[in-house]
Amino acid sequence: MLLHMSNSAGKSRSTPLHSVSVAGVVVREDGCVLAIRRADNGTWEPPGGVLELDEAIEDGVRREVYEETGIKVGVERLTGVYKNVNRGIVALVLRCRPESDQARLSEESVEAAWLTPAEVSARMAEVYAVRVLDALQDDAAPSVRTHDGRHLL
C-alpha cells in the first residue's frame, strides 16, 4: 500500500509520492545478523517490507520479520532512515533481538542465514549492507541516508 500525499494545494489527490517500508536488523548475542535471500531477485537483505496503513512501526517490523523468517523478535530501537530517490521509498530500519534463532523459509525468501558483519559486507549490496552495519553501531543516533537503489548518494 502507498501513502497518499498531495503535492498541490487543491482538494483533489495527486499521485502517491512515497511508500514507507520497515526492516529488522535482528542481532544475536554473538553479533551475527539475520539475513534472507529474496525469492524475487536473489539479493541478500535484512527481512522487511511495506508498512501497512493502520500498523504501528514496531508491529510492522515484527510482522515482516516473522512472515519472512518465522522468527519472533523484540524491537530495540530505530537505527536508520533510508530514502530511495528513484522509487520514492522511505525505509525505517530497527534493531531487534531474536526470541528464537531457528529460521524457516517463506514465499518471499529462498534462504535465511545468520551472517557476521564481514559476510554482510560481502553478500549484500551497498544499500542493504549499510543498513545492517549502521544498526550494529552501539548507542549511535539513527543514520539518515539517501540512495538511488544501488549506491549511497
N, C-alpha and C positions, 0 to 999 in steps of 0.2 A: 504494500500500500504506500502511496505517496501522500505527504502532507501538502495541502494546497495553500499557497501563499499568493497574495495578489501583488503584482508589480505595477498596478495602476491605482489611481485614486477613485475610480468609478465603482459602481456596485457589482459589476459582473466579475466573475472569477477569471483569472488568466491561467495559462498553462502551469502545471506544477513546476516549481523551481528546484526543490531539493527533496531527497528522501533521507531518512535517518536510519542508520544501522547500528547494531551493537556487536561487540566481540568480547569474548572472555579469554584472558591470558591466565590459564589455570596452572599454578605453580605448586609442585610437590615440595616436601621438606628438603629433598636432595637437590633442589634447584632446577630439576627438569621441568619442561613445559609441554602441555598437551597440544598436539597439532593434528590436523586432519589433511588428507589429500583429497581434494574435492572431486566428486564424480563428474561434474560438468566440464571442467577444464584441466584437471590433473595437477593443479597447483597446491602447494602446501600452505596452509593458513591456520591462524587460531580459529576455533569454532565461533560462528556468529551468523547474523543475518538481519533482516529488516525488522525494525521495531514496530509493533502493531500500534494503531492509533490510540487505543484505550489501555495501553500497557505501561506500567512504570518501568523505568530504565533497568533497575536491578532485576525485576521479574523477567524482562525480555532477555537479558543475558543468561539468566538461569535456564530459561526455556530453550534458548538456542543451543547452549552447551549440551543440555540433556538430550534434545532431539537429535543432534548430530553425533553424540558420543556415548550416550547412556550414563554419563557421569553427573551426579548431583554436585552442585558447588555452593559454597558460601561466598558472597561478594565482599571484597575488602575495600576497594577504593577505585575511583576514576584515575586512570593513568595517562590518558591522552584523548585528543580530539583531532581527527584527521579528515581533511576535505579533498575529495577527488573533483578537481575543477572541470574535467571533461564530462563526467557523468552526473554531477550535481548530488553526490552522496556525501553526507557527513557521518563519519563513523565515530562512535563513542566506545572507547576501549577501557575495560575494567579488569583489574587484577582480582583473581579468585583463588580460593583454596579448594582442593578436591575433598569430597566426603567419601570417596572410594577411588581406586585407581585402575579398575578393570573396565576398559573401554570396549564398546561394541560399535559396529558399523551401522550406517543408515543409508537411505536412498541418496543422501547428499554427500556421503563420504565413502571412499573405497579403501582407505587405510587410515589408521589412527596410531600415533606413536608419542612416546614421551621423549622429547629432544633436549639435549644440552644446548646452552647458548651458542656454542660453536656450530652445532648441527642446524640450529635455527638459521644462522647466517649462511650456511652452505646450501640449505634446501629451499628457503623461502625467497621470493622476490623482495627487493629492497623495501617496497611499500608495506609489506607484511612483517618482515624481519624487524624493522624499526619499531613497529608497534609492540612487539614482544620484548625487544631489548629495552625500550622505554619503560615498560611495565616492571622490568626486573630491577630498576633503579630504586633502591630503598628510600622511602621518605622524600622523594622528589616531587615537586609540583607537577601537575599534569602537563604533558607536552601538547603543543598546538602546532600542527604541521599541515602543509598543503602539498599535494602531489597530482600528477597527471594520469594516474592509474598504473604507472610503471616506475616512475622515478620521483623523488622528492624535488620540489621546486624551491 
